[in-house]
Amino acid sequence: MCGKAESDTSKLVCDHIRPHRGRDGLFWDRANLQCLCKSCHDGEKQRQEKRQGFTAKFW
């Protein structure tokens, strides 16, 4: 999201592109995964999901 390259993988988070909300198919789908820095994951990604209403419903 931020475009930064991070060589220290401990600072990266494996993120689900589409929220899985307990759906095993989406949870394990490798095409549904992306690598984000912790700051983007905990900040911008969570704000996007809240704006789009993904916190309370399934895809």
MIFI-688595 format. One record per residue (C-alpha): x, y, z. Coordinates in steps of 0.02 Angstrom, whole numbers, plus 50000, padded with zeros to 5 digits. Layout:
REM residues N
<pt px="X" py="Y" pz="Z"/>
...
//
This chain:
REM residues 59
<pt px="50000" py="50000" pz="50000"/>
<pt px="50139" py="50121" pz="50044"/>
<pt px="50259" py="50056" pz="49912"/>
<pt px="50405" py="50038" pz="50032"/>
<pt px="50523" py="49890" pz="50018"/>
<pt px="50556" py="49807" pz="50186"/>
<pt px="50701" py="49685" pz="50205"/>
<pt px="50659" py="49645" pz="50387"/>
<pt px="50517" py="49520" pz="50366"/>
<pt px="50473" py="49532" pz="50551"/>
<pt px="50398" py="49701" pz="50507"/>
<pt px="50279" py="49627" pz="50377"/>
<pt px="50103" py="49558" pz="50396"/>
<pt px="50018" py="49427" pz="50287"/>
<pt px="49850" py="49508" pz="50248"/>
<pt px="49690" py="49441" pz="50172"/>
<pt px="49641" py="49549" pz="50024"/>
<pt px="49459" py="49501" pz="50043"/>
<pt px="49411" py="49479" pz="50226"/>
<pt px="49381" py="49294" pz="50261"/>
<pt px="49272" py="49314" pz="50417"/>
<pt px="49286" py="49129" pz="50457"/>
<pt px="49266" py="49067" pz="50278"/>
<pt px="49399" py="48933" pz="50258"/>
<pt px="49406" py="48949" pz="50068"/>
<pt px="49454" py="49132" pz="50077"/>
<pt px="49568" py="49106" pz="50227"/>
<pt px="49678" py="48977" pz="50138"/>
<pt px="49667" py="49047" pz="49960"/>
<pt px="49843" py="49103" pz="49915"/>
<pt px="49773" py="49222" pz="49784"/>
<pt px="49685" py="49312" pz="49928"/>
<pt px="49847" py="49351" pz="50021"/>
<pt px="49960" py="49501" pz="50012"/>
<pt px="50109" py="49561" pz="50111"/>
<pt px="50091" py="49730" pz="50198"/>
<pt px="50197" py="49826" pz="50319"/>
<pt px="50121" py="49826" pz="50493"/>
<pt px="50084" py="50011" pz="50484"/>
<pt px="49980" py="49994" pz="50324"/>
<pt px="49893" py="49838" pz="50388"/>
<pt px="49846" py="49912" pz="50556"/>
<pt px="49804" py="50083" pz="50486"/>
<pt px="49748" py="50110" pz="50307"/>
<pt px="49687" py="49932" pz="50275"/>
<pt px="49577" py="49931" pz="50431"/>
<pt px="49506" py="50103" pz="50386"/>
<pt px="49463" py="50040" pz="50210"/>
<pt px="49373" py="49888" pz="50279"/>
<pt px="49273" py="49994" pz="50402"/>
<pt px="49224" py="50118" pz="50265"/>
<pt px="49168" py="49974" pz="50154"/>
<pt px="49071" py="49889" pz="50294"/>
<pt px="49173" py="49727" pz="50299"/>
<pt px="49183" py="49723" pz="50487"/>
<pt px="49007" py="49655" pz="50507"/>
<pt px="48968" py="49551" pz="50352"/>
<pt px="49035" py="49417" pz="50237"/>
<pt px="49089" py="49439" pz="50058"/>
//
